[in-house]
Amino acid sequence: MASVRFERRIGAPADRVWALVGDPARIVEWFPGVLEARVEGDRRTLRLATGVEMPERILAADARTRHFAYRLETRLVRFHLGTIDVFELGPSDTVVAYATTAEPDTMALVIGGATDEALDAIVRLSEGTEG
């Protein structure tokens, strides 16, 4: 089992960042290749640009601690856990950490590469520099 973790420091309020990453349907705004997100209770199904659907189970979406966790439920992985944590350092100073643990190990690297790109988009959107 392998894990990867990426972080970004963002010049925006933590609540603004959390509003973006803590809303499971808004993943289409910032995760590369995700065209659609259907959310029903603790289930989220992503439709990718390739046409593939990826079912997920939302394990946590805690606004108080600004912690989001989910698990892919597909045969492509034996195990998967994704977590996003938003930490307030100051009024407009935030750190976002995105971690992925997966088996097989190569899936952690593949998914991790996409989460690294996703964090760049979260920075642009949160700081209002998307364009």
C-alpha atoms as an extended CHARMM CRD file, in Angstrom:
* protein
*
       131  EXT
         1         1  MET       CA              0.0000000000        0.0000000000        0.0000000000  PROA      1               0.0000000000
         2         2  ALA       CA              1.3970000000        3.4280000000       -0.9410000000  PROA      2               0.0000000000
         3         3  SER       CA              0.5530000000        6.9520000000        0.1430000000  PROA      3               0.0000000000
         4         4  VAL       CA              1.2080000000       10.3790000000       -1.3400000000  PROA      4               0.0000000000
         5         5  ARG       CA              0.4540000000       13.7780000000        0.1520000000  PROA      5               0.0000000000
         6         6  PHE       CA              0.6030000000       17.2380000000       -1.3630000000  PROA      6               0.0000000000
         7         7  GLU       CA              0.0480000000       20.5930000000        0.2950000000  PROA      7               0.0000000000
         8         8  ARG       CA             -0.5120000000       24.1560000000       -0.8550000000  PROA      8               0.0000000000
         9         9  ARG       CA             -0.4930000000       27.4290000000        1.0370000000  PROA      9               0.0000000000
        10        10  ILE       CA             -3.3560000000       29.6360000000       -0.1290000000  PROA      10              0.0000000000
        11        11  GLY       CA             -3.8330000000       33.3640000000        0.3280000000  PROA      11              0.0000000000
        12        12  ALA       CA             -7.5460000000       33.1010000000        1.0810000000  PROA      12              0.0000000000
        13        13  PRO       CA             -9.7690000000       32.5410000000        4.1280000000  PROA      13              0.0000000000
        14        14  ALA       CA            -10.0820000000       28.9030000000        5.2190000000  PROA      14              0.0000000000
        15        15  ASP       CA            -13.8870000000       29.1330000000        5.0480000000  PROA      15              0.0000000000
        16        16  ARG       CA            -13.6910000000       30.0960000000        1.3560000000  PROA      16              0.0000000000
        17        17  VAL       CA            -11.3820000000       27.1760000000        0.6230000000  PROA      17              0.0000000000
        18        18  TRP       CA            -13.5760000000       24.7850000000        2.6140000000  PROA      18              0.0000000000
        19        19  ALA       CA            -16.6930000000       25.9450000000        0.7360000000  PROA      19              0.0000000000
        20        20  LEU       CA            -14.9730000000       24.7620000000       -2.4370000000  PROA      20              0.0000000000
        21        21  VAL       CA            -13.4750000000       21.4430000000       -1.3030000000  PROA      21              0.0000000000
        22        22  GLY       CA            -16.0280000000       20.5120000000        1.3570000000  PROA      22              0.0000000000
        23        23  ASP       CA            -18.9430000000       20.4860000000       -1.0920000000  PROA      23              0.0000000000
        24        24  PRO       CA            -18.7750000000       17.0690000000       -2.7820000000  PROA      24              0.0000000000
        25        25  ALA       CA            -20.5410000000       18.2850000000       -5.9360000000  PROA      25              0.0000000000
        26        26  ARG       CA            -18.0080000000       21.0830000000       -6.5390000000  PROA      26              0.0000000000
        27        27  ILE       CA            -15.2010000000       18.6310000000       -7.3780000000  PROA      27              0.0000000000
        28        28  VAL       CA            -16.0130000000       19.2610000000      -11.0520000000  PROA      28              0.0000000000
        29        29  GLU       CA            -14.6000000000       22.7760000000      -10.6030000000  PROA      29              0.0000000000
        30        30  TRP       CA            -11.1530000000       21.7010000000       -9.4810000000  PROA      30              0.0000000000
        31        31  PHE       CA            -10.3090000000       18.0310000000      -10.0710000000  PROA      31              0.0000000000
        32        32  PRO       CA             -8.7950000000       17.3620000000      -13.5120000000  PROA      32              0.0000000000
        33        33  GLY       CA            -10.8660000000       15.2320000000      -15.8500000000  PROA      33              0.0000000000
        34        34  VAL       CA            -14.0520000000       15.2010000000      -13.7500000000  PROA      34              0.0000000000
        35        35  LEU       CA            -17.0110000000       16.3650000000      -15.8460000000  PROA      35              0.0000000000
        36        36  GLU       CA            -19.8980000000       15.4860000000      -13.5320000000  PROA      36              0.0000000000
        37        37  ALA       CA            -20.4940000000       14.6230000000       -9.8870000000  PROA      37              0.0000000000
        38        38  ARG       CA            -23.7560000000       13.0930000000       -8.7080000000  PROA      38              0.0000000000
        39        39  VAL       CA            -24.1740000000       13.0900000000       -4.9420000000  PROA      39              0.0000000000
        40        40  GLU       CA            -26.8080000000       11.0030000000       -3.1580000000  PROA      40              0.0000000000
        41        41  GLY       CA            -26.3550000000       10.7830000000        0.6000000000  PROA      41              0.0000000000
        42        42  ASP       CA            -22.8890000000        9.3880000000        1.2770000000  PROA      42              0.0000000000
        43        43  ARG       CA            -22.4410000000        8.2630000000       -2.3390000000  PROA      43              0.0000000000
        44        44  ARG       CA            -20.7550000000       10.3010000000       -5.0380000000  PROA      44              0.0000000000
        45        45  THR       CA            -20.4030000000        9.1330000000       -8.6250000000  PROA      45              0.0000000000
        46        46  LEU       CA            -17.9420000000       10.9450000000      -10.8310000000  PROA      46              0.0000000000
        47        47  ARG       CA            -18.1220000000       10.9020000000      -14.6180000000  PROA      47              0.0000000000
        48        48  LEU       CA            -14.6870000000       11.3850000000      -16.1020000000  PROA      48              0.0000000000
        49        49  ALA       CA            -13.7510000000       12.9600000000      -19.4350000000  PROA      49              0.0000000000
        50        50  THR       CA            -13.0610000000        9.4120000000      -20.6790000000  PROA      50              0.0000000000
        51        51  GLY       CA            -16.7100000000        8.5130000000      -20.0350000000  PROA      51              0.0000000000
        52        52  VAL       CA            -15.8030000000        6.1940000000      -17.1460000000  PROA      52              0.0000000000
        53        53  GLU       CA            -17.8900000000        6.4670000000      -13.9900000000  PROA      53              0.0000000000
        54        54  MET       CA            -16.1090000000        6.2540000000      -10.6390000000  PROA      54              0.0000000000
        55        55  PRO       CA            -18.2980000000        5.4190000000       -7.6270000000  PROA      55              0.0000000000
        56        56  GLU       CA            -17.1740000000        6.7590000000       -4.2630000000  PROA      56              0.0000000000
        57        57  ARG       CA            -18.3360000000        6.6400000000       -0.6750000000  PROA      57              0.0000000000
        58        58  ILE       CA            -18.0400000000        9.8640000000        1.3170000000  PROA      58              0.0000000000
        59        59  LEU       CA            -16.6380000000        8.9190000000        4.7120000000  PROA      59              0.0000000000
        60        60  ALA       CA            -16.4450000000       12.3980000000        6.2760000000  PROA      60              0.0000000000
        61        61  ALA       CA            -17.3900000000       15.9590000000        5.4000000000  PROA      61              0.0000000000
        62        62  ASP       CA            -16.8080000000       17.7720000000        8.6820000000  PROA      62              0.0000000000
        63        63  ALA       CA            -17.1740000000       21.5510000000        8.4070000000  PROA      63              0.0000000000
        64        64  ARG       CA            -16.0100000000       22.0830000000       12.0060000000  PROA      64              0.0000000000
        65        65  THR       CA            -12.6150000000       20.4440000000       11.4390000000  PROA      65              0.0000000000
        66        66  ARG       CA            -12.6400000000       21.1320000000        7.6800000000  PROA      66              0.0000000000
        67        67  HSD       CA            -11.9050000000       17.4760000000        6.9320000000  PROA      67              0.0000000000
        68        68  PHE       CA            -13.2020000000       15.5680000000        3.8980000000  PROA      68              0.0000000000
        69        69  ALA       CA            -12.5480000000       11.8550000000        3.3290000000  PROA      69              0.0000000000
        70        70  TYR       CA            -13.7190000000        9.4960000000        0.6280000000  PROA      70              0.0000000000
        71        71  ARG       CA            -13.0860000000        6.0260000000       -0.7430000000  PROA      71              0.0000000000
        72        72  LEU       CA            -13.1760000000        4.8890000000       -4.3520000000  PROA      72              0.0000000000
        73        73  GLU       CA            -15.3810000000        1.8460000000       -4.7510000000  PROA      73              0.0000000000
        74        74  THR       CA            -14.1920000000        0.4100000000       -8.0200000000  PROA      74              0.0000000000
        75        75  ARG       CA            -12.3840000000       -2.7320000000       -9.1240000000  PROA      75              0.0000000000
        76        76  LEU       CA             -9.4590000000       -0.5890000000      -10.3100000000  PROA      76              0.0000000000
        77        77  VAL       CA             -8.2060000000       -0.4820000000       -6.7220000000  PROA      77              0.0000000000
        78        78  ARG       CA             -8.1120000000       -3.0010000000       -3.8880000000  PROA      78              0.0000000000
        79        79  PHE       CA             -8.0340000000       -0.1300000000       -1.3950000000  PROA      79              0.0000000000
        80        80  HSD       CA             -8.3290000000        3.6410000000       -1.6210000000  PROA      80              0.0000000000
        81        81  LEU       CA             -8.6140000000        6.4870000000        0.8540000000  PROA      81              0.0000000000
        82        82  GLY       CA             -8.5110000000       10.1480000000       -0.1160000000  PROA      82              0.0000000000
        83        83  THR       CA             -8.4570000000       12.9400000000        2.4580000000  PROA      83              0.0000000000
        84        84  ILE       CA             -8.5080000000       16.7090000000        2.1720000000  PROA      84              0.0000000000
        85        85  ASP       CA             -7.7850000000       18.8980000000        5.1760000000  PROA      85              0.0000000000
        86        86  VAL       CA             -8.0610000000       22.6940000000        5.3240000000  PROA      86              0.0000000000
        87        87  PHE       CA             -6.0240000000       24.4390000000        8.0280000000  PROA      87              0.0000000000
        88        88  GLU       CA             -6.4820000000       28.0910000000        8.9470000000  PROA      88              0.0000000000
        89        89  LEU       CA             -3.1800000000       29.8320000000        9.6830000000  PROA      89              0.0000000000
        90        90  GLY       CA             -4.5630000000       33.3740000000        9.6640000000  PROA      90              0.0000000000
        91        91  PRO       CA             -7.4560000000       35.4610000000        8.2800000000  PROA      91              0.0000000000
        92        92  SER       CA             -6.3250000000       34.9860000000        4.6530000000  PROA      92              0.0000000000
        93        93  ASP       CA             -3.6850000000       32.3080000000        5.1290000000  PROA      93              0.0000000000
        94        94  THR       CA             -4.6650000000       28.6780000000        4.6410000000  PROA      94              0.0000000000
        95        95  VAL       CA             -2.9580000000       25.3440000000        4.0540000000  PROA      95              0.0000000000
        96        96  VAL       CA             -4.7050000000       22.5480000000        2.1880000000  PROA      96              0.0000000000
        97        97  ALA       CA             -3.3600000000       18.9910000000        2.4370000000  PROA      97              0.0000000000
        98        98  TYR       CA             -4.5630000000       16.3030000000        0.0150000000  PROA      98              0.0000000000
        99        99  ALA       CA             -3.5090000000       12.7220000000        0.7390000000  PROA      99              0.0000000000
       100       100  THR       CA             -4.1200000000        9.5130000000       -1.1550000000  PROA      100             0.0000000000
       101       101  THR       CA             -3.4760000000        5.9750000000        0.0230000000  PROA      101             0.0000000000
       102       102  ALA       CA             -4.1060000000        3.1590000000       -2.4260000000  PROA      102             0.0000000000
       103       103  GLU       CA             -3.3910000000       -0.4260000000       -3.3440000000  PROA      103             0.0000000000
       104       104  PRO       CA             -2.0290000000       -1.2950000000       -5.8290000000  PROA      104             0.0000000000
       105       105  ASP       CA              0.7850000000        1.1540000000       -5.1560000000  PROA      105             0.0000000000
       106       106  THR       CA              0.7860000000        2.5240000000       -8.7090000000  PROA      106             0.0000000000
       107       107  MET       CA             -2.7480000000        3.8310000000       -8.2260000000  PROA      107             0.0000000000
       108       108  ALA       CA             -1.5520000000        6.0500000000       -5.3710000000  PROA      108             0.0000000000
       109       109  LEU       CA              0.9210000000        7.6210000000       -7.8010000000  PROA      109             0.0000000000
       110       110  VAL       CA             -1.6390000000        8.0190000000      -10.5900000000  PROA      110             0.0000000000
       111       111  ILE       CA             -4.3220000000        9.4780000000       -8.3350000000  PROA      111             0.0000000000
       112       112  GLY       CA             -1.7130000000       11.4920000000       -6.4350000000  PROA      112             0.0000000000
       113       113  GLY       CA             -0.5630000000       13.1610000000       -9.6380000000  PROA      113             0.0000000000
       114       114  ALA       CA             -4.1010000000       14.3090000000      -10.2780000000  PROA      114             0.0000000000
       115       115  THR       CA             -4.4940000000       15.5520000000       -6.6930000000  PROA      115             0.0000000000
       116       116  ASP       CA             -1.3580000000       17.6660000000       -7.1450000000  PROA      116             0.0000000000
       117       117  GLU       CA             -2.9780000000       19.3230000000      -10.1840000000  PROA      117             0.0000000000
       118       118  ALA       CA             -6.2510000000       19.6470000000       -8.2670000000  PROA      118             0.0000000000
       119       119  LEU       CA             -4.5100000000       21.6170000000       -5.5400000000  PROA      119             0.0000000000
       120       120  ASP       CA             -3.2220000000       24.0980000000       -8.1350000000  PROA      120             0.0000000000
       121       121  ALA       CA             -6.8120000000       24.6550000000       -9.2910000000  PROA      121             0.0000000000
       122       122  ILE       CA             -8.0120000000       25.0520000000       -5.6890000000  PROA      122             0.0000000000
       123       123  VAL       CA             -5.3820000000       27.7600000000       -5.1770000000  PROA      123             0.0000000000
       124       124  ARG       CA             -6.4500000000       29.6340000000       -8.3360000000  PROA      124             0.0000000000
       125       125  LEU       CA            -10.1560000000       29.4130000000       -7.5110000000  PROA      125             0.0000000000
       126       126  SER       CA             -9.7330000000       30.3300000000       -3.8410000000  PROA      126             0.0000000000
       127       127  GLU       CA             -7.4540000000       33.2700000000       -4.5410000000  PROA      127             0.0000000000
       128       128  GLY       CA             -9.6170000000       34.4550000000       -7.4330000000  PROA      128             0.0000000000
       129       129  THR       CA             -6.8570000000       34.0510000000      -10.0110000000  PROA      129             0.0000000000
       130       130  GLU       CA             -8.6320000000       31.4850000000      -12.2150000000  PROA      130             0.0000000000
       131       131  GLY       CA             -8.5590000000       32.6310000000      -15.7700000000  PROA      131             0.0000000000
